[in-house]
């Protein structure tokens, strides 16, 4: 029996299992008709599985007695069987992207383990022994991580960034026209601070935990360019220019458009970007702008979906958009904040320290020396800003394209989310700077591989997610055995499910 792809007059193809009888082809079984290549391949895999089932189990050599099979099976041990899926999937992508240029095998193990079963470095030891039968000491793992730090002179971080950037250029067909920059905080379980790990404003809400800042620069689609770590109490506005200039110098950017959120909005950042010849789109805080700018924005009376722009007195463009959905969310958040204030005020839990402009505390006011009340007039006047979003730019793109480009900032937000959830980049348990930098280098590499796997799954219209793909790798096994006559050692991947076969096919395509 064999599989035939039969062309039809309609332009479709039919997948059939054929057998020969009397010199003629006879259709034994039909598995489906389609124009879609991925669907046709799926039909062909089902057809092959059906043929295999009809033939029954096939053994590598002829067996005469049941006890021969029993004797052979009795020679097998757990040490001959290992989980091969992580290497077959993540290891293959590691090589295809080019990380195998980093010759130390320990880096490969740490990255694949981070993708397969993210956890502590001690968990890596368990993974290597349990699944790969490789015994590695904790000292060896930590001494290698120490060498990943740029301060150790190994250059591995820069090589990782160069390989990742080359991958980004391949995906984007050679040009990076827009870059996105943002920062996030990574907290530590330890309570003590040092020159790097410091308490500061935490985006994770862990204000009492020491932290560092991670700055990340990506292209469209979240494709990585580079990263840097900063002290936990640094102002994020001071990180943009040094990082963009450093990576531009190394990779030769042709002055892409720089997109960042309002946290990077400062006069010094804008001046530096303009002096260096960059175009930029930055999130604005219109309620903090001059009275003239606020009046112009509110006088527009924008409706849902409308976008307008004007120039400030300094010549920079302000782009303003309106969204009814955003307006609904803004109104809800204001009302929720007001209810929390009212509840705290009624319970007598508000003091002078609460009267500041942080969050919804801006609706509080002090009367005399002791009386605190809620400024309902200010609360009501803020309703005029519900749904309004503004941007500062020196680009001459049409207003709607400015908004559209800025909305792609979610790529970097998603990159942070993938690192924090899928790769569990935090909390960080390391204390030494070298190990902190090594840990982040491993996670950055793993993120690039995960992004490439996701891209391939989408391109193939695969019927499963990244998380499902990870689960599929956990049950792909190989067995190593020795041939009795030649004493040759061989390794064979055990039969996979249809989904596992599809995953491996997508990765190796």
C-alpha positions in Angstrom: 0.0 0.0 0.0 1.1 3.5 -0.7 -0.2 7.1 -0.4 -1.4 9.0 -3.5 -2.1 12.7 -3.8 -4.7 12.9 -6.6 -5.3 16.2 -8.4 -9.0 17.1 -9.0 -10.5 19.4 -11.7 -11.6 21.9 -9.0 -7.9 22.5 -8.1 -8.0 20.5 -4.9 -6.1 17.4 -4.1 -7.4 14.1 -2.6 -5.3 12.0 -0.2 -5.9 8.3 -0.8 -4.3 5.0 0.2 -3.8 2.8 -2.9 -3.0 -0.9 -3.3 -2.2 -2.8 -6.5 -4.3 -5.7 -7.6 -4.1 -7.4 -10.9 -1.8 -4.6 -12.2 -4.4 -1.9 -11.3 -4.5 0.7 -8.6 -7.4 0.3 -6.2 -8.4 2.9 -3.6 -8.4 1.3 -0.2 -9.1 4.4 1.9 -9.7 8.1 1.4 -8.6 10.7 4.0 -9.8 14.1 2.8 -9.7 16.8 0.1 -8.2 20.2 0.3 -6.2 23.0 -1.3 -4.4 23.9 1.8 -0.8 22.4 2.0 -0.8 22.1 5.8 -4.1 20.3 5.8 -3.0 18.0 3.0 0.1 17.1 4.9 -2.1 16.3 7.9 -4.2 14.0 5.8 -1.0 12.3 4.6 0.2 11.7 8.1 -3.1 10.1 9.0 -2.9 8.0 6.0 0.6 6.8 6.9 -0.5 6.0 10.4 -3.5 4.0 9.0 -1.1 2.0 6.8 1.2 1.3 9.8 -1.8 0.1 11.8 -2.9 -2.2 9.1 0.6 -3.8 8.9 0.9 -4.2 12.6 4.0 -3.7 14.6 7.3 -3.9 12.6 10.3 -5.3 14.4 13.9 -4.5 13.3 14.7 -8.1 12.6 13.0 -11.4 12.4 11.8 -13.0 15.7 11.3 -16.7 16.0 10.2 -17.0 19.6 8.4 -14.8 22.1 11.3 -15.4 24.6 13.7 -13.7 22.2 11.7 -10.5 22.5 11.5 -11.0 26.2 15.3 -11.4 26.4 15.9 -8.3 24.4 13.5 -6.2 26.4 15.1 -7.4 29.6 18.4 -5.9 28.6 17.0 -2.4 28.4 17.4 0.0 31.4 16.2 3.4 32.4 19.6 4.8 31.5 19.0 4.0 27.9 15.7 5.9 27.7 15.7 9.7 27.9 13.3 12.6 27.1 14.5 13.7 23.7 11.7 16.3 22.9 13.4 19.4 24.4 16.5 18.9 22.3 14.6 17.8 19.2 12.5 21.0 19.3 14.3 23.7 21.3 17.8 22.4 20.6 17.1 22.4 16.9 15.9 26.0 17.0 18.9 26.9 19.1 21.1 25.7 16.3 19.1 27.2 13.5 19.1 30.7 15.0 22.9 30.3 15.4 23.5 30.1 19.2 25.6 26.9 18.6 28.4 29.4 17.7 28.7 29.7 21.5 30.7 26.5 21.9 30.2 25.8 25.6 27.6 23.0 25.9 26.6 24.3 29.4 25.0 27.4 27.8 22.9 25.1 25.6 21.8 23.0 28.5 20.8 26.1 30.6 18.8 27.7 27.7 16.9 24.5 26.7 16.2 23.8 30.4 14.8 27.3 30.8 12.4 26.6 27.9 11.5 23.1 28.9 11.1 23.4 32.7 11.9 27.0 33.9 13.1 27.1 37.5 16.2 27.4 39.7 19.7 26.4 38.6 19.4 23.4 41.0 16.4 22.4 39.0 18.7 22.5 36.0 20.9 19.9 37.7 17.9 17.7 38.2 16.8 18.1 34.6 20.3 17.2 33.2 20.6 14.1 35.4 17.0 12.9 35.1 16.4 13.5 31.4 19.9 13.6 29.8 21.8 11.4 32.2 24.4 14.2 32.5 25.9 14.8 35.9 26.9 18.4 36.5 27.8 19.9 39.9 26.2 23.1 41.2 29.7 24.7 41.3 30.2 24.1 37.6 26.8 25.6 36.7 27.4 28.7 38.8 31.0 29.2 37.7 29.7 29.1 34.1 26.9 31.6 34.8 29.5 33.9 36.3 31.4 33.9 33.0 28.3 35.1 31.1 28.7 38.6 32.7 30.1 41.3 30.4 32.4 42.4 33.3 34.1 39.0 33.1 35.3 39.7 29.5 33.8 36.6 28.0 31.8 38.5 25.5 29.0 36.0 25.5 26.3 38.6 26.2 27.4 40.6 23.2 27.6 37.5 21.0 24.1 36.5 22.2 22.7 39.9 21.2 24.5 39.8 17.8 23.0 36.4 17.0 19.6 37.5 18.2 19.8 40.7 16.1 20.8 38.7 13.0 17.8 36.5 13.6 15.6 39.6 13.8 17.0 40.9 10.5 16.2 37.5 8.9 12.6 37.6 10.1 12.2 41.2 9.0 14.0 40.7 5.7 17.0 42.8 6.4 15.6 46.1 7.8 14.7 47.4 11.2 12.8 50.6 10.6 11.0 50.9 14.0 12.3 50.0 17.5 10.4 49.8 20.7 11.9 50.5 24.1 10.5 49.9 27.6 11.6 48.9 31.1 10.4 46.6 33.7 11.4 45.8 37.3 12.6 42.4 38.4 12.5 41.8 42.2 14.5 39.7 44.5 13.4 37.6 47.4 16.4 38.7 49.5 15.8 41.8 51.6 19.3 43.3 51.6 20.4 46.0 49.0 23.7 46.6 47.3 25.0 48.8 44.4 22.7 47.1 41.9 19.8 45.7 43.8 17.9 48.6 45.3 14.4 49.4 46.5 12.6 51.8 44.2 9.3 52.2 42.4 8.2 48.6 41.5 6.1 47.8 38.5 5.4 44.4 40.2 4.1 46.1 43.3 7.0 44.7 45.4 8.1 48.1 46.8 9.8 46.5 49.8 11.9 44.1 47.8 15.2 45.1 46.3 15.0 45.2 42.5 16.8 45.9 39.3 15.5 47.5 36.1 15.6 45.6 32.8 15.6 47.7 29.6 14.6 45.9 26.4 14.8 47.1 22.8 12.8 45.1 20.2 11.6 45.5 16.7 8.2 44.8 15.1 6.7 41.6 16.3 8.8 41.7 19.5 11.8 40.5 17.7 14.8 41.1 20.0 17.6 43.6 19.5 19.3 43.9 22.9 18.9 44.5 26.6 20.6 46.1 29.6 20.2 46.0 33.3 20.2 49.1 35.6 20.2 49.9 39.3 16.9 49.4 41.0 16.4 53.1 42.0 17.4 54.6 38.6 14.9 56.9 36.8 13.9 55.1 33.7 14.1 58.3 31.6 17.8 58.2 32.0 18.2 54.8 30.3 16.8 55.3 26.8 19.5 57.3 25.1 22.6 55.3 26.4 21.0 52.0 25.4 19.8 53.0 21.9 23.1 54.7 21.1 25.1 51.7 22.4 23.2 49.2 20.3 23.1 51.5 17.3 26.8 51.8 17.4 27.3 48.0 17.5 24.6 47.0 15.0 24.7 50.1 12.6 21.0 51.1 12.9 19.9 53.5 10.2 18.2 55.8 12.7 14.9 53.9 13.2 11.9 55.5 14.6 12.1 55.1 18.4 8.8 54.4 20.2 8.4 54.4 24.0 5.8 55.0 26.6 5.2 58.1 28.7 7.8 57.0 31.3 10.5 58.0 28.9 9.0 61.4 28.2 11.4 64.1 29.3 12.9 67.2 27.8 16.4 65.8 28.0 15.4 62.6 26.2 13.6 64.4 23.5 16.5 66.8 23.0 19.0 63.9 22.9 16.9 62.0 20.3 16.6 65.0 18.1 20.3 65.9 18.4 21.2 62.3 17.4 18.9 62.5 14.4 16.2 60.1 15.5 12.5 60.2 14.8 10.4 59.3 17.8 6.9 58.6 19.0 6.5 58.9 22.8 3.4 58.6 25.0 2.4 62.0 26.4 0.8 63.1 29.6 -1.5 65.9 28.3 -3.0 66.7 31.7 0.5 67.7 32.9 1.1 69.9 29.9 0.7 73.7 29.6 -2.8 75.3 29.9 -2.6 76.2 26.2 -2.1 72.5 25.2 -4.8 71.2 27.5 -7.3 73.8 26.2 -6.5 72.9 22.6 -7.0 69.2 23.2 -10.3 69.6 25.1 -11.6 72.0 22.5 -11.3 69.4 19.8 -14.3 67.5 21.3 -13.1 64.3 19.5 -15.5 61.4 18.9 -14.8 57.7 18.9 -12.0 56.8 16.5 -11.1 60.4 15.6 -7.4 61.4 15.5 -6.1 65.0 15.3 -2.7 66.7 15.6 -1.3 70.2 16.2 2.0 71.8 17.0 3.0 73.1 20.4 4.9 76.3 20.8 8.2 74.4 20.7 7.3 73.1 17.2 6.8 69.5 18.3 3.7 67.7 17.2 1.0 66.5 19.6 -1.2 63.7 18.2 -4.5 63.1 20.1 -6.9 60.2 19.7 -10.3 59.3 21.2 -11.7 55.9 22.0 -15.1 55.2 23.6 -13.8 51.9 24.9 -10.9 53.6 26.6 -13.3 56.2 27.9 -15.4 53.6 29.6 -12.4 52.0 31.2 -11.1 55.4 32.3 -14.5 56.3 33.9 -14.7 52.9 35.6 -11.1 53.2 37.1 -11.9 56.8 38.3 -15.1 55.6 40.1 -13.3 52.6 41.6 -10.6 54.9 42.9 -13.1 57.3 44.3 -14.9 54.5 46.1 -11.7 53.3 47.7 -10.9 56.9 48.9 -14.4 57.3 50.3 -14.1 54.0 52.2 -10.7 54.9 53.6 -11.9 58.3 54.6 -14.9 56.9 56.3 -12.8 54.5 58.2 -10.4 57.3 59.4 -7.4 55.7 57.7 -6.3 58.8 55.8 -3.5 61.0 57.1 -1.4 64.0 55.8 0.9 61.5 54.1 -1.9 60.5 51.8 -2.3 64.0 50.4 -0.2 63.8 47.2 -0.7 63.4 43.5 -0.1 59.7 43.3 -2.9 57.8 41.7 -6.3 58.8 42.9 -4.9 60.5 46.0 -5.0 63.7 43.8 -8.7 63.9 44.7 -7.9 64.5 48.4 -7.5 68.0 49.9 -6.7 69.3 53.3 -8.8 72.0 55.0 -7.2 73.7 57.9 -4.7 71.6 59.7 -6.6 68.3 60.3 -9.6 68.0 58.1 -9.2 65.8 54.9 -12.0 65.7 52.3 -12.5 64.6 48.8 -12.4 67.2 46.0 -15.4 66.1 44.0 -15.1 69.1 41.6 -11.7 67.8 40.5 -13.1 64.3 40.2 -15.9 65.5 37.9 -13.6 67.7 35.8 -11.3 64.8 35.1 -14.2 63.1 33.2 -13.4 65.4 30.2 -10.2 63.4 29.7 -11.8 60.0 29.6 -10.9 58.2 26.4 -8.2 60.7 25.3 -4.7 59.5 24.5 -1.9 61.8 23.4 1.5 61.4 21.8 4.6 63.6 21.2 6.4 63.1 18.0 8.8 64.8 15.5 7.6 62.4 12.7 5.7 63.7 9.8 3.6 60.5 9.5 -0.2 61.0 9.3 -1.8 61.1 12.7 -3.5 57.7 12.4 -0.1 56.1 11.5 1.4 57.7 14.5 -1.3 56.1 16.7 -1.0 52.8 14.9 2.8 52.6 15.4 2.5 53.5 19.0 0.0 50.8 19.6 2.6 48.3 18.5 4.3 49.0 21.8 2.3 46.0 23.1 5.0 43.8 21.4 7.4 44.8 24.1 4.8 44.5 26.9 4.2 41.0 25.6 7.9 40.2 25.6 8.0 41.1 29.3 5.0 39.0 30.0 6.5 36.0 28.2 9.7 36.4 30.2 7.9 36.7 33.5 5.3 34.0 33.0 6.6 31.4 30.5 10.3 31.7 31.4 9.9 32.8 35.0 12.6 35.4 34.9 11.6 36.6 38.3 11.7 36.5 41.3 15.5 36.3 41.1 17.3 34.4 43.9 20.8 35.3 42.9 22.7 37.9 44.9 26.0 38.5 42.9 25.9 40.8 39.9 27.7 38.3 37.7 25.0 35.7 38.3 22.1 38.2 37.9 23.5 39.2 34.5 24.1 35.5 33.5 20.5 34.6 34.5 19.1 37.4 32.3 21.3 36.4 29.4 19.9 32.9 29.5 16.3 34.2 29.6 16.9 36.6 26.7 18.2 33.7 24.6 15.3 31.5 25.5 12.9 34.3 24.7 14.3 34.5 21.1 13.9 30.8 20.6 10.4 30.8 22.0 9.5 33.7 19.7 10.8 31.8 16.6 8.9 28.7 17.6 5.7 30.8 17.9 6.4 32.3 14.5 6.7 28.9 12.9 3.6 27.5 14.6 1.6 30.5 13.2 3.0 30.2 9.7 2.1 26.5 9.6 -1.4 27.2 11.1 -0.6 24.6 13.8 -3.6 23.5 15.9 -1.7 24.0 19.2 -0.2 26.8 21.3 3.3 27.4 22.6 2.3 26.0 26.0 0.9 22.9 24.3 4.1 22.5 22.3 6.1 22.5 25.5 3.9 19.8 26.9 4.3 17.7 23.7 8.1 17.8 24.0 7.9 16.2 27.5 6.7 12.9 26.1 9.1 12.5 23.1 11.5 9.8 24.1 14.6 8.2 22.5 16.2 4.8 23.3 19.9 4.0 22.9 20.9 0.4 22.3 23.8 -1.8 21.1 23.4 -4.1 18.1 24.3 -7.7 19.2 26.6 -8.6 16.2 28.4 -5.4 15.3 28.3 -3.9 18.8 27.4 -0.6 17.1 25.5 1.8 19.4 22.4 3.4 17.9 19.8 5.9 19.2 16.2 5.7 17.9 13.4 8.2 18.6 10.3 6.3 19.7 7.1 6.6 17.8 5.4 10.0 18.3 1.8 11.0 18.3 0.4 12.9 15.3 0.7 16.3 17.1 4.3 15.5 18.1 5.2 14.6 14.5 3.6 17.9 13.3 5.6 19.9 15.9 8.9 18.3 14.9 8.1 18.7 11.2 7.4 22.5 11.7 10.6 23.0 13.6 12.8 21.1 11.1 11.1 22.5 8.0 
